[in-house]
């Protein structure tokens, strides 16, 4: 019987702080969710412009990948990092964005008719 009592007491001790933690984190998590929605909206807008760039590149028979432009973007975003976000962290995030956008642009260029 004592092991059960010990488990019940421990469960009670840990259950309350978890509920308190979730309640304390609630407002911050709502703010993060709202920010995430804005980021997604902006990424969708960026993707639309990337699609337009792909159409232009296709007209000029240019490749989707532009390493020089990617370097410019990475250098620019590094200068805009503010604590707690480091330049390296922001560049890592943007490398992923650039890779995905370039892949999307290349796929769009392959699937559309040549002009």
C-alpha positions as CSV (number, residue, x, y, z in Angstrom):
1,X,0.0,0.0,0.0
2,X,2.8,2.4,0.8
3,X,4.3,2.4,-2.8
4,X,0.9,3.3,-4.1
5,X,0.6,6.2,-1.6
6,X,4.1,7.4,-2.6
7,X,3.1,7.3,-6.3
8,X,-0.1,9.1,-5.6
9,X,1.6,11.9,-3.6
10,X,4.3,12.3,-6.3
11,X,1.7,12.5,-9.0
12,X,-0.2,15.2,-7.1
13,X,3.0,17.2,-6.6
14,X,3.9,17.2,-10.3
15,X,0.3,17.6,-11.7
16,X,-0.3,21.0,-10.2
17,X,2.9,22.7,-11.4
18,X,2.2,21.4,-15.0
19,X,-1.2,23.0,-14.9
20,X,0.3,26.2,-13.5
21,X,3.0,26.1,-16.2
22,X,0.5,25.7,-19.0
23,X,-1.6,28.6,-17.6
24,X,1.5,30.7,-17.3
25,X,2.7,29.9,-20.8
26,X,-0.7,30.4,-22.4
27,X,-0.5,34.2,-23.2
28,X,3.1,33.8,-24.6
29,X,2.1,30.8,-26.7
30,X,-0.9,32.8,-28.1
31,X,1.5,35.6,-29.1
32,X,3.9,33.1,-30.7
33,X,1.0,31.5,-32.7
34,X,0.0,35.0,-33.9
35,X,3.5,35.8,-34.9
36,X,3.7,32.4,-36.7
37,X,0.6,33.3,-38.7
38,X,2.3,36.5,-39.8
39,X,5.5,34.7,-40.7
40,X,3.5,32.2,-42.8
41,X,1.6,35.1,-44.6
42,X,4.9,36.7,-45.4
43,X,6.5,33.5,-46.6
44,X,3.5,33.0,-48.9
45,X,4.0,36.5,-50.2
46,X,7.7,35.8,-50.7
47,X,6.9,32.6,-52.5
48,X,4.6,34.5,-54.9
49,X,7.3,37.0,-55.8
50,X,9.8,34.1,-56.2
51,X,7.4,32.5,-58.7
52,X,7.3,35.8,-60.6
53,X,11.1,35.9,-60.6
54,X,11.1,32.4,-62.0
55,X,8.9,33.4,-64.9
56,X,11.2,36.3,-65.7
57,X,14.3,34.1,-65.4
58,X,12.7,31.6,-67.7
59,X,12.1,34.3,-70.3
60,X,15.8,35.1,-70.2
61,X,16.8,31.4,-70.0
62,X,18.5,32.0,-66.6
63,X,18.8,29.3,-64.0
64,X,16.7,29.3,-60.9
65,X,19.7,29.2,-58.6
66,X,21.6,32.4,-58.1
67,X,24.4,31.8,-55.6
68,X,25.5,35.5,-55.7
69,X,22.1,36.7,-54.8
70,X,21.8,34.1,-52.0
71,X,25.1,35.4,-50.6
72,X,23.7,39.0,-50.7
73,X,20.6,37.9,-48.9
74,X,22.5,36.0,-46.2
75,X,24.9,39.0,-45.6
76,X,22.0,41.4,-45.4
77,X,19.9,39.4,-43.0
78,X,23.0,38.8,-40.7
79,X,23.2,42.6,-40.3
80,X,19.6,42.7,-39.2
81,X,19.9,40.2,-36.4
82,X,19.0,41.5,-32.9
83,X,19.5,39.7,-29.6
84,X,18.6,37.1,-28.7
85,X,18.7,36.1,-32.4
86,X,22.3,35.9,-33.6
87,X,23.5,36.6,-37.1
88,X,24.5,32.9,-37.5
89,X,21.0,31.7,-36.3
90,X,19.3,34.1,-38.7
91,X,21.5,33.0,-41.6
92,X,20.7,29.3,-40.8
93,X,17.0,30.1,-40.9
94,X,17.4,32.0,-44.2
95,X,19.5,29.3,-45.8
96,X,16.5,27.0,-45.4
97,X,14.1,29.6,-46.7
98,X,16.4,30.2,-49.7
99,X,16.9,26.5,-50.4
100,X,13.1,25.8,-50.3
101,X,12.3,28.9,-52.4
102,X,14.9,28.0,-55.0
103,X,13.6,24.5,-55.2
104,X,10.1,25.8,-55.6
105,X,11.2,28.2,-58.3
106,X,13.1,25.5,-60.2
107,X,10.1,23.2,-60.1
108,X,7.9,25.9,-61.4
109,X,10.3,26.7,-64.2
110,X,10.4,23.0,-65.2
111,X,6.6,22.6,-65.2
112,X,5.8,25.7,-67.2
113,X,6.0,26.0,-70.9
114,X,9.1,27.6,-72.4
115,X,8.6,31.1,-73.9
